[in-house]
Structures are given as C-alpha cells and as structure tokens.
Amino acid sequence: MRAPLDLAAVEAMDAADPLRAMRDRFILPEGVIYLDGNSLGAAAPAVFNELQKAATQEWAQDLIRAWNTAGWFDMPVALGDQLGRLIGAASGQTVVCDTTSINIYKVLHAALGMRPNRSVIVAEGDSFPTDLYMAEGVASTRPGTLLRLEGVDAPTIEELIDERVAVILVNHVNYKTGQLRDMAALTCKAHQVGALIVWDLCHTAGALPVELDAANADFAIGCTYKYLNGGPGAPAFIYAAKRHHEDVHQPLSGWWGHARPFAFEQSYTAGSGIRRFLCGTQPVLSMRALKGALDIWDDVDMAAVRKKSIALTDLFIQLVEARCGAYGLELEGPRNGNARGSQVSFVHPHGYQVMRALIERGVIGDFRAPSTIRFGFTPLYVGYKDVWQAVEVLEDILRTGAWQEARFAVKTAVT
C-alpha cells in the first residue's frame, strides 16, 4: 500500500472501514490519540455497566447469595470459554484467573511435572521480564533445572530445543519489536523432540486471530487488559489443551481448584478439567468488568481486525519514514505486516524525550529502554486519521527539536 498523499485520502480509508462503528463503543478523551492499547486498553461503557450492576445490585442487594444467583462462582470458566473463541480454543480449555505471572508459574510447574526426566526450560532472552523472572523462580524450586535463553545460549530458539527440554515458554508477539512467531511451526518443532510449549499471548489476544487448537498448542497464558480492554489489573487467563487435563498438576493448590471446594476436606484433591488451574477466590468485580469488555467481541470479526491492524501499521511505518526519516528514527521490528503483531516500534537515541514530548502533545505511546518508542494500534478504536495526525505531531517534535526541552529529560514514569 502506498502512503496517501493527503488527509482526504486517509479520511476515505476511515469512511470505508468496516470496523468504524466500534469506535463509538469506547471512551476516548478529547484531544488524545491513543496508541498505547498494547499496554492498557481504552475503557468502554459496557465495562462500567457491568461494574455498576455487580456492585449496586448483586453485591449490595443479593449479598453472599450472588455467588449463586449472579453466577459469580462459575465466571472463571464461563469467561474462559468466551475468551477462548478469540484464541482458537474449544470450550473447556480456557479459564480466566489470577495474573499472568502467577499463571506462568502454575503452567511451567505443570509442564515440568509432565516431563519428569527432563530438566531444561527454554525461553527468549528478550522476553518480557516477568516471563524470565517467573521461569527463574520455577527453576529455583527444582534442583538441577536449567534455563536456556534465545540470544544468550544460542542465536535462535530452535537451536535450543533438544531431548533434554521439558518446556518452552515463548511470546507469540515480542513485546518490544512486535515480531510475530509462527505458532504452528514452533509447536511442531517442540513436539518432534517430546517437549511441551507454553505460548504467551499478552500481545496477541484481541490483536489478531489465534488458532491454539489448530496449532496443537499445549498451553497458553495471557492478560486481558491490553487489546481485550478489561481494565487495569484485569484477570489473566490460562489455556490447557484438553488432552493434557488428566496429567496436569500445578503447585498452587488452593480451594477453588479442589474437586469438592465446599466439602472443606483436610487434604487436597484436584478438580477436573481446566478448573484444576484455579487457586483462590477470584476478584468478582474485575471479572464482571472483563465480561463487559468481552461482550463487545461478540460482534467482531477477527479477520477484519487483522486486516485493519496490518493496514494501520503499514500506513504508520510509511508515513513516519517518509516524513520523519531524516531525524534519526529507525524501524525496530518487521516491515512485513504479516510478520508483526498490532504494534510498531522505532528506535531513536533520545527516544525517552521524544515520547515524553509526544505524550504532552496528546499522542500517547510508550517508551521501552534503552531507546525504543512503541506504538500500539487497536483496530476497534484507532482510525487512519489518527495515524496521520500522530505522524504530523511526531514530525513537528523532531523537526523543531521540541523534545530537547529540559523538562523532557527528567526521568519520570512513562505510561
């Protein structure tokens, strides 16, 4: 696609967008171009409606009865099935619960337990840090367990996979560069040597179609506060292929994962199916907020989301390189839209200051050390005109040197 020559051409793209009406289902502050949905998705009235109902009707009026009358107890599995449609998972294989970090811990332990004669975890050296931290934590509880890292112990993850590997923890989309991995191919590679694989879908779920079942994936984890718009700290999820359910044992044996949670037995007996990944009492209000967010997706075609995502990111790259290329920006990540998620990253020697200047001007992206400025494109509420206007602001900041103002050099938090 060639970069449009003028704003009218971009506005025509918006007019022809089949997802255009979805923007009205979100709350977007006036004067803000929000390109950070890959960190925290925008709010939606449907989310607030669910929260209001859960708090003022169910909790306030039904009190403890709401665990049954409002279906609170079954929400982790019900929401898991609703989310499962977006990640290519048949019912009964996905559960919403806890946090991404906790779920990584549970799944890695479960996978290692299923491969008792193997002692190696493989991960990416440039993975999002929590994945590595949790992998280190799991390894520390199992004497003799080793952690091999792509980019440290070998150039590619494929070179690290052999008969000693129990489990591979890998991001479907790299959080910094947006690089998209071939799920089916890497899963097949793992299975050829008898290893299991865990896919991190934090930068995938809600951004592009995923086919966990079709790829024969073993496990997946992910968050719901990015492209799924579940709200800050929204509960995460776990996917486990049905074929593994009877062999899975995870160490956080809380009462919600018990086969008979209300029998109050003294010893633990794991529940059946995907429920055995549950641990303690789940956050009902956060779950209900997530329900409001997931209900929006009932009307969304993921193929249309992916098509628009590629078009938005292609347009952004072309406009940035055409108008800002002389100011020290370099593309970090894939140029081919089919090889990236729904984000674009550029490196700049003063990326921190540039991003702070952008945020002050109402273009919200984010910064990742040491020099990456990152922009997430959520197709449900980002339009082509947003891309045009964001690049105009970026060009002005770079051309005028506005990012060099002293206040942008103070290292405070960047969203």
C-alpha positions as CSV (number, residue, x, y, z in Angstrom):
1,M,0.0,0.0,0.0
2,R,1.4,3.4,-1.0
3,A,1.2,6.2,1.6
4,P,-1.7,8.5,0.9
5,L,-0.8,11.9,-0.5
6,D,-3.3,13.9,1.6
7,L,-5.6,13.9,4.5
8,A,-8.6,13.4,2.2
9,A,-7.3,10.0,1.1
10,V,-6.9,8.9,4.8
11,E,-10.4,10.1,5.7
12,A,-11.7,8.0,2.8
13,M,-10.0,5.0,4.3
14,D,-11.8,5.6,7.6
15,A,-15.1,6.0,5.7
16,A,-14.7,2.6,4.1
17,D,-13.6,0.9,7.4
18,P,-16.0,-2.0,8.3
19,L,-14.9,-1.6,12.0
20,R,-15.5,2.1,12.1
21,A,-18.7,1.9,14.3
22,M,-16.8,0.0,17.0
23,R,-15.0,3.2,18.0
24,D,-18.3,4.5,19.5
25,R,-18.3,1.7,22.0
26,F,-15.2,3.1,23.7
27,I,-14.4,6.2,25.7
28,L,-11.6,8.2,24.2
29,P,-10.6,11.6,25.8
30,E,-11.0,14.6,23.6
31,G,-7.7,15.7,22.0
32,V,-5.9,12.4,22.6
33,I,-4.6,10.0,20.0
34,Y,-4.3,6.7,22.0
35,L,-1.6,4.4,20.6
36,D,-0.9,2.5,23.8
37,G,-3.6,-0.1,23.8
38,N,-0.9,-2.7,23.9
39,S,-0.2,-1.5,27.4
40,L,-3.7,-0.7,28.6
41,G,-6.8,-0.8,26.5
42,A,-9.3,2.0,26.4
43,A,-12.4,2.0,28.7
44,A,-15.9,1.1,27.5
45,P,-19.3,2.0,28.8
46,A,-20.2,-1.7,28.7
47,V,-17.5,-2.3,31.3
48,F,-18.8,0.3,33.6
49,N,-22.4,-1.0,33.2
50,E,-21.3,-4.5,34.4
51,L,-19.4,-3.0,37.3
52,Q,-22.4,-0.9,38.3
53,K,-24.7,-3.9,38.2
54,A,-22.3,-6.2,40.1
55,A,-21.7,-3.6,42.8
56,T,-25.0,-1.9,43.3
57,Q,-27.4,-4.8,42.5
58,E,-25.7,-8.1,43.1
59,W,-23.3,-7.2,45.9
60,A,-25.4,-4.6,47.6
61,Q,-28.8,-6.3,47.3
62,D,-28.1,-10.1,47.0
63,L,-25.0,-10.1,49.2
64,I,-23.5,-13.6,49.5
65,R,-26.4,-15.1,47.6
66,A,-24.9,-13.5,44.4
67,W,-22.3,-16.3,44.3
68,N,-25.1,-18.5,43.0
69,T,-27.8,-16.1,41.8
70,A,-25.4,-14.0,39.7
71,G,-23.2,-16.9,38.6
72,W,-20.1,-15.5,40.3
73,F,-18.7,-18.9,41.1
74,D,-18.7,-20.0,37.5
75,M,-17.3,-16.9,36.0
76,P,-13.7,-18.1,35.6
77,V,-14.8,-20.9,33.3
78,A,-17.6,-19.0,31.6
79,L,-15.4,-16.1,30.7
80,G,-12.7,-18.5,29.7
81,D,-15.0,-20.1,27.1
82,Q,-16.0,-16.6,25.9
83,L,-12.3,-15.6,25.6
84,G,-11.4,-18.9,24.1
85,R,-13.3,-18.1,20.9
86,L,-10.8,-15.3,20.3
87,I,-7.8,-17.6,20.7
88,G,-9.0,-20.6,18.7
89,A,-9.8,-22.7,21.8
90,A,-12.7,-25.1,22.0
91,S,-14.8,-24.8,25.2
92,G,-13.5,-26.2,28.5
93,Q,-9.9,-25.4,27.8
94,T,-9.5,-21.8,28.9
95,V,-10.0,-20.3,32.4
96,V,-9.8,-16.7,33.5
97,C,-8.0,-16.3,36.8
98,D,-5.2,-14.7,38.7
99,T,-2.3,-12.7,37.0
100,T,-0.1,-13.5,34.1
101,S,2.9,-14.0,36.3
102,I,1.1,-16.4,38.6
103,N,-0.3,-18.3,35.7
104,I,3.2,-18.7,34.2
105,Y,4.4,-20.2,37.5
106,K,1.5,-22.7,37.5
107,V,1.9,-23.7,33.9
108,L,5.6,-24.1,33.9
109,H,5.4,-26.3,37.0
110,A,2.7,-28.4,35.4
111,A,4.7,-28.8,32.2
112,L,7.9,-29.8,34.1
113,G,5.8,-32.3,36.1
114,M,4.6,-33.9,32.9
115,R,8.2,-34.4,31.7
116,P,9.9,-35.7,34.9
117,N,13.0,-36.9,33.1
118,R,13.8,-33.6,31.6
119,S,15.3,-30.5,33.3
120,V,15.5,-27.7,30.8
121,I,13.2,-24.6,30.3
122,V,13.8,-22.7,27.1
123,A,12.7,-19.0,26.8
124,E,13.7,-15.8,24.9
125,G,16.4,-13.6,26.2
126,D,14.4,-10.6,25.1
127,S,11.1,-11.8,26.5
128,F,9.0,-9.5,28.7
129,P,10.9,-9.6,32.0
130,T,8.1,-11.2,34.1
131,D,8.3,-14.4,31.9
132,L,12.0,-14.7,32.7
133,Y,11.6,-13.8,36.4
134,M,8.9,-16.5,36.8
135,A,11.0,-19.0,34.8
136,E,13.9,-18.3,37.1
137,G,11.7,-18.7,40.2
138,V,10.3,-22.1,38.9
139,A,13.8,-23.3,38.2
140,S,15.0,-22.3,41.7
141,T,12.4,-24.7,43.3
142,R,13.5,-27.7,41.2
143,P,17.2,-28.6,41.8
144,G,19.0,-29.3,38.6
145,T,16.6,-27.4,36.4
146,L,18.3,-25.2,33.8
147,L,17.1,-22.1,31.9
148,R,18.3,-21.7,28.3
149,L,17.8,-18.4,26.6
150,E,17.5,-17.4,23.0
151,G,20.0,-14.8,22.2
152,V,22.2,-15.9,25.1
153,D,22.8,-19.6,24.8
154,A,22.1,-19.7,21.0
155,P,21.0,-17.3,18.3
156,T,17.6,-18.9,17.8
157,I,15.1,-20.7,20.0
158,E,15.0,-23.6,17.5
159,E,18.7,-24.3,18.2
160,L,18.0,-24.7,21.9
161,I,15.3,-27.4,21.5
162,D,16.5,-30.9,22.1
163,E,15.6,-34.1,24.0
164,R,16.6,-32.5,27.3
165,V,14.0,-29.7,27.1
166,A,10.8,-30.2,29.1
167,V,9.1,-26.9,28.2
168,I,9.4,-23.9,26.0
169,L,8.0,-20.5,27.1
170,V,7.7,-18.2,24.2
171,N,5.9,-15.0,23.2
172,H,3.7,-15.1,20.2
173,V,4.4,-11.4,19.7
174,N,7.6,-9.8,21.0
175,Y,6.6,-7.0,23.4
176,K,9.2,-4.6,22.2
177,T,9.7,-5.2,18.5
178,G,6.3,-6.7,17.6
179,Q,7.8,-9.7,15.9
180,L,5.2,-12.4,15.3
181,R,6.3,-16.1,15.6
182,D,4.9,-19.0,13.6
183,M,2.9,-20.8,16.3
184,A,2.2,-23.9,14.3
185,A,5.8,-24.4,13.1
186,L,7.5,-23.8,16.5
187,T,4.9,-26.0,18.3
188,C,5.7,-28.8,15.8
189,K,9.4,-28.4,16.4
190,A,8.9,-28.8,20.2
191,H,6.7,-31.8,19.8
192,Q,9.3,-33.5,17.5
193,V,11.6,-33.8,20.5
194,G,8.9,-34.5,23.0
195,A,8.9,-31.1,24.6
196,L,5.8,-29.1,25.7
197,I,5.3,-25.4,24.7
198,V,3.6,-22.5,26.5
199,W,2.6,-19.5,24.4
200,D,2.4,-16.1,25.9
201,L,-0.5,-14.3,24.2
202,C,-0.3,-11.0,26.1
203,H,0.3,-9.0,22.9
204,T,-1.8,-11.3,20.7
205,A,-5.2,-11.9,22.3
206,G,-7.6,-9.4,20.7
207,A,-5.0,-8.1,18.3
208,L,-5.0,-10.9,15.7
209,P,-6.6,-14.3,15.1
210,V,-5.0,-17.1,17.1
211,E,-5.6,-20.8,16.5
212,L,-4.3,-22.7,19.6
213,D,-6.2,-25.9,18.9
214,A,-5.3,-25.9,15.2
215,A,-1.7,-25.4,16.0
216,N,-1.8,-28.3,18.5
217,A,-0.5,-26.0,21.3
218,D,-0.1,-27.4,24.8
219,F,-0.6,-24.4,27.0
220,A,-1.0,-20.6,26.7
221,I,-1.2,-17.7,29.1
222,G,-2.1,-14.1,28.6
223,C,-3.5,-10.9,30.0
224,T,-6.9,-9.2,29.3
225,Y,-6.1,-5.5,30.0
226,K,-4.3,-4.7,26.7
227,Y,-6.2,-5.4,23.4
228,L,-9.1,-7.0,25.3
229,N,-9.8,-3.8,27.2
230,G,-10.6,-5.5,30.5
231,G,-9.3,-2.6,32.7
232,P,-6.1,-2.1,34.8
233,G,-5.1,-5.2,36.5
234,A,-7.9,-7.3,34.8
235,P,-7.5,-11.0,35.5
236,A,-5.4,-13.1,33.2
237,F,-6.1,-16.5,31.6
238,I,-4.7,-20.0,31.1
239,Y,-5.3,-22.3,28.2
240,A,-4.5,-26.0,28.5
241,A,-5.2,-28.5,25.7
242,K,-7.9,-31.0,26.8
243,R,-5.6,-33.9,26.0
244,H,-3.4,-32.8,29.0
245,H,-6.1,-32.2,31.6
246,E,-5.8,-35.5,33.4
247,D,-2.0,-35.3,33.6
248,V,-1.7,-31.7,34.9
249,H,-0.7,-30.9,38.4
250,Q,0.1,-27.4,39.4
251,P,1.6,-26.4,42.8
252,L,-0.8,-23.6,43.9
253,S,-3.4,-26.0,45.2
254,G,-6.0,-23.5,46.5
255,W,-9.5,-24.3,47.4
256,W,-11.1,-23.1,44.2
257,G,-9.1,-25.8,42.3
258,H,-10.4,-28.5,44.7
259,A,-12.6,-31.2,43.3
260,R,-15.1,-30.5,46.1
261,P,-14.4,-27.0,47.3
262,F,-17.4,-26.8,49.7
263,A,-16.8,-30.2,51.3
264,F,-14.0,-28.5,53.3
265,E,-11.8,-31.6,53.3
266,Q,-8.5,-31.6,55.1
267,S,-6.4,-32.8,52.1
268,Y,-6.3,-31.6,48.5
269,T,-7.9,-33.4,45.6
270,A,-7.5,-31.6,42.2
271,G,-10.7,-30.8,40.4
272,S,-11.4,-32.0,36.9
273,G,-10.5,-30.3,33.6
274,I,-9.4,-26.7,33.3
275,R,-10.7,-25.9,36.8
276,R,-7.6,-27.5,38.3
277,F,-5.6,-24.4,37.3
278,L,-7.7,-22.3,39.7
279,C,-6.3,-21.4,43.0
280,G,-8.0,-18.9,45.4
281,T,-11.2,-16.9,45.4
282,Q,-11.3,-14.8,42.2
283,P,-11.9,-11.0,42.0
284,V,-15.5,-10.7,41.2
285,L,-15.7,-7.1,40.3
286,S,-12.7,-7.3,38.0
287,M,-14.3,-10.4,36.4
288,R,-17.5,-8.6,35.8
289,A,-15.7,-5.7,34.2
290,L,-14.0,-8.1,31.9
291,K,-17.3,-9.6,31.0
292,G,-18.4,-6.2,29.7
293,A,-15.3,-5.9,27.7
294,L,-15.6,-9.4,26.2
295,D,-19.2,-8.9,25.3
296,I,-18.1,-6.3,22.8
297,W,-16.1,-9.0,20.9
298,D,-19.3,-11.0,20.2
299,D,-19.9,-8.6,17.3
300,V,-16.3,-8.6,16.0
301,D,-14.8,-10.5,13.1
302,M,-11.1,-11.2,13.9
303,A,-10.2,-11.4,10.3
304,A,-11.4,-7.8,9.8
305,V,-9.4,-6.9,12.9
306,R,-6.2,-8.4,11.5
307,K,-6.7,-6.8,8.1
308,K,-7.1,-3.3,9.6
309,S,-4.2,-3.9,12.0
310,I,-1.9,-4.5,9.1
311,A,-3.2,-1.5,7.2
312,L,-2.9,0.8,10.2
313,T,0.7,-0.3,11.0
314,D,1.8,-0.3,7.3
315,L,0.4,3.3,7.0
316,F,2.2,4.4,10.1
317,I,5.6,3.0,9.0
318,Q,5.3,4.5,5.6
319,L,4.3,8.0,6.9
320,V,7.0,8.0,9.6
321,E,9.7,7.0,7.2
322,A,8.6,9.5,4.6
323,R,8.2,12.5,6.9
324,C,10.5,11.7,9.9
325,G,13.2,9.5,8.5
326,A,15.7,12.3,8.4
327,Y,15.6,12.8,12.2
328,G,17.3,9.6,13.5
329,L,14.4,7.2,13.7
330,E,15.0,3.6,12.7
331,L,12.3,0.9,12.4
332,E,12.7,-1.8,15.0
333,G,10.8,-4.9,14.1
334,P,9.3,-6.4,11.0
335,R,8.5,-4.4,7.9
336,N,6.2,-7.1,6.6
337,G,2.8,-6.7,8.2
338,N,2.2,-10.4,8.2
339,A,5.2,-10.9,10.4
340,R,4.3,-8.5,13.2
341,G,1.6,-8.0,15.8
342,S,-0.5,-4.8,16.1
343,Q,2.3,-2.5,17.1
344,V,5.2,-0.6,15.5
345,S,8.5,0.3,17.3
346,F,11.2,2.7,16.3
347,V,14.5,3.3,17.9
348,H,15.8,6.8,18.5
349,P,18.9,7.8,20.5
350,H,16.7,10.2,22.5
351,G,13.6,8.0,22.5
352,Y,12.6,8.8,26.1
353,Q,12.5,12.5,25.5
354,V,10.7,12.1,22.2
355,M,8.0,10.0,23.7
356,R,7.5,12.4,26.6
357,A,7.1,15.3,24.1
358,L,4.6,13.2,22.2
359,I,2.5,12.4,25.3
360,E,2.5,16.1,26.2
361,R,1.0,16.8,22.8
362,G,-1.7,14.2,23.2
363,V,-0.2,11.3,21.2
364,I,0.1,8.5,23.8
365,G,2.5,5.7,23.0
366,D,5.2,4.4,25.3
367,F,8.9,4.0,25.8
368,R,11.0,0.8,26.4
369,A,14.6,1.1,27.5
370,P,17.1,1.8,26.2
371,S,15.8,3.6,23.1
372,T,12.5,2.2,21.8
373,I,9.4,4.3,21.2
374,R,6.5,1.9,20.8
375,F,3.0,2.5,19.3
376,G,0.1,0.1,19.6
377,F,-2.8,0.1,17.2
378,T,-6.1,-1.2,18.5
379,P,-8.3,-1.6,15.4
380,L,-11.5,-1.3,17.3
381,Y,-10.9,2.3,18.1
382,V,-7.9,3.6,16.3
383,G,-8.6,5.1,12.9
384,Y,-6.5,6.0,9.9
385,K,-6.8,9.7,10.5
386,D,-5.4,9.1,14.0
387,V,-2.3,7.7,12.3
388,W,-2.0,10.7,10.0
389,Q,-2.3,13.2,12.9
390,A,0.1,11.2,15.1
391,V,2.8,11.4,12.5
392,E,2.2,15.1,12.0
393,V,2.8,15.7,15.7
394,L,5.9,13.4,15.7
395,E,7.3,15.2,12.6
396,D,6.8,18.6,14.3
397,I,8.5,17.5,17.5
398,L,11.5,16.1,15.6
399,R,11.8,19.0,13.1
400,T,11.6,21.7,15.7
401,G,13.7,19.9,18.3
402,A,10.9,20.3,20.9
403,W,12.0,17.0,22.5
404,Q,15.2,18.8,23.6
405,E,13.4,21.0,26.1
406,A,14.8,20.4,29.6
407,R,11.6,19.2,31.2
408,F,11.5,16.1,28.9
409,A,14.9,14.9,30.2
410,V,13.6,14.4,33.8
411,K,13.1,10.7,34.1
412,T,9.7,10.3,35.5
413,A,7.3,7.4,34.7
414,V,6.2,7.0,31.2
415,T,2.8,5.3,30.6
